Amino acid sequence: MRILSFATYIVLLTINLFCQSPHGDGLKNDCSECHQSTTWKIDLKKIQFDHSSTNFELVGQHQNVDCKSCHKSLIFSEVKNSCNNCHKDIHQNTVGENCSRCHTSESWVVKDINFVHQVGRFPLLGAHKTADCKQCHTGFAELKFEPLDVDCFACHAENYRNAKTPNHLQAGFSTNCQECHNLNALSWSATNVDHSFFPLVGGHSLPSCYSCHVQGQGFSGLSKQCYSCHQANYQSATNPNHVNSGFPTTCESCHNIYAWSPATFDHNQTNFPLTGKHTTAQCSQCHSNGYSNTPTDCYSCHQTDYNNTTNPNHMTVSFPTTCEECHSTNGWQPATFDHDNQFFPIYSGKHKDKWNACSDCHTVPSNYSVFSCINCHEHNKTKMDSEHQGVQNYVYESNACYNCHPDGRHRNLIQQKFINE
């Protein structure tokens, strides 16, 4: 028996050395990796050849198939490693030759068609996730999956033509559905219209497009000016009456998009900023005759205040009607008057703190242009006559006092004597 086994080995060795291999010259592996010394038959459980050393590892269903299923001849190098060399293309060349994009060696069944689409030209989002394949792939029954146009309108032209609210055809809507509809949405009603050119917020957050757009007239050509939509609101406003008041039609000057009321107006942008008491005044107090051409001088609004004032009486003393010379917008009191620089220093110099009320000097209440210098205790006539001896044109009279002493100082008297000499 030992002699027979040795003889078989000698035969195999002779074949290897002197006979041509049935597998062709390209196979350099030792015969014993696949064959046994007792027979040429191959036992897959005992085979030592590692198919991973080739460019095609046996995994999945390929581990269970007979070698002859792929290797039709004993020249193994004739077999290519692409799927379509062994498997018929049941998709009729509509999806390419790379079967591994959809299938695995475990099974022909595609377990995750969404993933296949994710790495393709058209990821399945929103309602497309639950759509039946045959809704888009018309050759689905024959397993034909021709490349489709990924543009929405290519599949949804009928939806576009049949849309009524609004009518897309009449409105001249773009056929780029994604401009208005959300690809992630589950229905057409979920829209993502980019209305940023005119934000639909506040009062403009309306239930229907036709609140602004007239049905059947399209969705273009509307003015963004408030008055173009709100002319009726402007004309019917009564508090105040916008038409009679001559209000501008630039509604945004006073109103915002959230409500007509409360209305605001930046008066500081006009030539009459509101300060002090004016900030709380009612508009109608100044704009009693409309809101255009309203005078900005104080007297035009405060003539009654001027006429009724008694302390002092502005009319009888002929005060100027330029109220701002004495008063500010913070209130009528305290009033200020630049007596020192314009007329006679009473808040400084020798007359500072020498008087208590305007009437101390202005002894005629009906005329503040009349003043008295000689009724004070310091101006005794005898004393003044003595001090002014030799002074030319001296008269014991208030206007004469003021002519020589316009600032109330004695140095003017000395200067006058020097001039006379």
Secondary structure, DSSP 4 states (H G I P E B T S, - for coil): -HHHHHHHHHHHHHHHHHS--TT-TT--S-GGGT--SS-S---TTT----GGGTT----GGGGTS-HHHH-SSS-GGG--SSGGGTS--TTTTSS-S-GGGT-BTTBSS-S-HHHHHHTSSS---GGGGTS-HHHH-TTGGGT--PPPP-SHHHHHHHHHHH-BTTBHHHHT--S-GGGTB-TT-SSTT-B----TTS---GGG--S-GGGTSPTTS-S-----SHHHHHHHHHHH-BTTBHHHHT--S-GGGT-BTTBSSS----GGGTTS---GGGGSS-HHHH-TT-SSS---SHHHHHHHHHHH-BTTBTTTTT--S-GGGT-BTTBSSS----HHHHT--SSSGGGTTS-SSGGGT---TT-TT---STTSTT--HHHHHHHTTT-TT--SSHHHHHHH-TTS-THHHHHHHHHH-
